[in-house]
């Protein structure tokens, strides 16, 4: 799922998230899976 640039809030790593803020609210688990 790496297609768009960081749209959501910044990750703890300092890199922009690959998932939109919408996916964040629905599945916050993506945060750890994104790595």
C-alpha positions, 0 to 999 in steps of 0.5 A, a space after each residue: 500500500 505504498 502509493 501516495 506520499 505522507 498524508 496522515 500525521 507524522 509517525 514516531 519514526 519522523 517519516 510521513 505516513 503512507 496511509 491517509 488520515 481516514 485509514 488511521 481512524 478506522 484501523 490505527 493498527 496500520 501504524 505499526 504495520 506500515 513499518 
